Structure formats: structure tokens, C-alpha cells
Amino acid sequence: QVQLVESGGGSVPAGGSLRLSCAASGYSHSSYTMAWFRQSPGLEREGVAAIDDGGNINYAASITKVRFVISKDHAKNIMYLQMSMLQPEDTAMYYCAADPRRGMVSGSWTRALEYNYWGQGTRVTVSS
């Protein structure tokens, strides 16, 4: 049973930084695509960034790569999202997702329905 546990969310003022973590366990496949999504009240869940075990990375077009950086400790199966220069519009619940299919980072990674496994989310609140 795959389990994804997010941590690191919190409340920060605009311009602040947070590092989110997603610890994965129970993997039965040799590799997984992992991604960060976020969802604000009344809006659809949107992809933020994705990474796979081949080191391929992709970011949503709306995400400035300078502000958000995705990474993964492959040995520990922990994915990170370093967020800096946070703005009030970054306020959302942030979710970790994983799927064993290959090639998602270059294609369908932004589609939430493509992922089989989800964490419970960690809340990020940025005040102005």
C-alpha cells in the first residue's frame, strides 16, 4: 500500500519561504513519477511541478522556476518543494501525488486524474 505523507506547510508573510516534503512508502514498482499539486477554495486542483526517478522535471507554465524548486532524495523516497518569495496567491492546500507510469513528466503530469496515489495535503497560507 503506497502512502504519501506531506509536511512543511504553514503560515508565512508575503516574501517568505517554505519547504514542503512528501515522504513515500510502500512502493511496489521500480520507479514512480511524483508531483506537487495545489488547490485553493473553489478552484480546481492544479499541477505545480513533477519529477521522476530519471531526474526529469517539469513545472507548470504559471510557476516561476526561480521561486519554486522541486527535488527528490531518491534513496529516502522523499520529494521536496522549496518555495521562496511566496505571494498571497500561493495560498492553497498542497498535495503530493505519485504514479508508477513512465513518461508522465513530459506529457500528462498536470492531470490530477492520472495519479493513483495522493497524500492528505499540507496547508500553505501566505498573508499580505
C-alpha positions in Angstrom: 0.0 0.0 0.0 1.5 3.3 -1.2 1.4 6.0 1.4 2.3 9.6 0.8 2.7 12.0 3.8 3.2 15.7 3.2 4.7 18.1 5.8 6.2 21.6 5.9 3.2 23.7 5.3 2.4 26.8 7.5 1.6 30.5 7.6 4.1 33.0 6.3 4.1 36.6 5.3 4.5 37.6 1.6 8.1 37.2 0.6 8.6 34.3 2.9 9.8 30.7 2.2 8.7 27.2 3.0 10.0 23.8 2.1 7.4 21.1 1.7 8.2 17.4 2.0 6.4 14.3 0.8 7.6 11.0 2.3 6.6 8.0 0.2 6.4 4.4 1.4 5.0 1.1 0.3 6.3 1.4 -3.3 6.0 -1.9 -5.2 7.1 -0.6 -8.6 10.7 0.2 -9.6 10.1 3.8 -10.3 7.4 6.5 -9.9 6.5 9.9 -11.1 5.9 12.2 -8.2 4.2 15.6 -8.4 3.0 18.5 -6.3 -0.4 19.9 -6.9 -2.2 22.7 -5.1 -5.9 23.6 -4.7 -7.4 26.8 -3.5 -11.0 27.0 -2.3 -13.4 27.0 -5.2 -10.7 26.2 -7.8 -9.6 23.0 -9.5 -6.5 21.2 -8.3 -3.6 22.4 -10.4 -0.2 20.8 -11.0 2.8 22.7 -9.7 5.8 20.5 -10.6 6.7 16.9 -11.2 9.8 14.8 -11.0 10.6 11.2 -11.9 13.3 8.7 -11.0 15.2 9.5 -14.2 15.7 13.1 -13.0 13.2 14.6 -15.4 11.5 17.7 -14.1 8.7 19.9 -15.3 6.9 22.9 -13.9 3.5 24.4 -14.6 3.7 27.3 -17.0 2.4 29.6 -14.3 5.1 28.7 -11.9 8.3 30.7 -11.9 11.2 28.2 -11.6 13.2 30.7 -9.6 10.5 30.7 -6.9 9.7 27.0 -6.8 12.2 24.2 -7.0 11.2 20.5 -6.9 13.7 17.9 -5.9 13.8 14.3 -4.6 16.0 12.3 -2.3 15.8 9.0 -4.2 17.4 7.0 -1.5 14.8 8.1 1.1 11.9 8.4 -1.3 11.2 11.9 -0.1 10.2 14.7 -2.6 10.6 18.3 -1.8 9.2 21.6 -3.0 11.3 24.6 -2.0 9.1 27.7 -2.2 10.5 31.2 -1.9 9.2 34.7 -2.5 5.8 33.4 -1.6 2.8 35.5 -2.6 -0.8 35.5 -1.2 -1.9 33.8 -4.5 0.2 30.8 -3.5 -2.2 30.2 -0.6 -3.6 26.7 -1.1 -3.6 23.2 0.1 -0.6 21.5 -1.4 -0.8 17.8 -2.3 1.7 15.2 -3.2 0.8 12.7 -5.9 2.6 9.6 -7.3 2.1 7.1 -10.1 4.2 4.2 -11.4 3.8 5.0 -15.1 6.8 6.3 -17.0 7.0 9.3 -19.2 4.4 11.4 -17.4 6.8 14.3 -16.7 7.0 15.1 -20.4 3.3 14.6 -21.0 0.3 14.2 -18.8 1.8 15.1 -15.4 -0.6 18.1 -14.9 -3.7 16.0 -15.0 -4.7 15.0 -11.4 -6.8 12.1 -12.7 -3.6 10.4 -14.0 -2.3 9.8 -10.5 -3.2 6.7 -8.5 -1.8 7.8 -5.1 -2.3 11.0 -3.1 -1.4 12.4 0.2 -3.7 14.2 2.6 -2.2 17.6 1.8 -0.4 20.3 3.8 -1.8 23.9 4.0 0.1 26.9 2.9 -1.1 30.3 3.9 0.6 33.5 2.7 -0.5 36.8 4.2 -0.1 40.1 2.5 
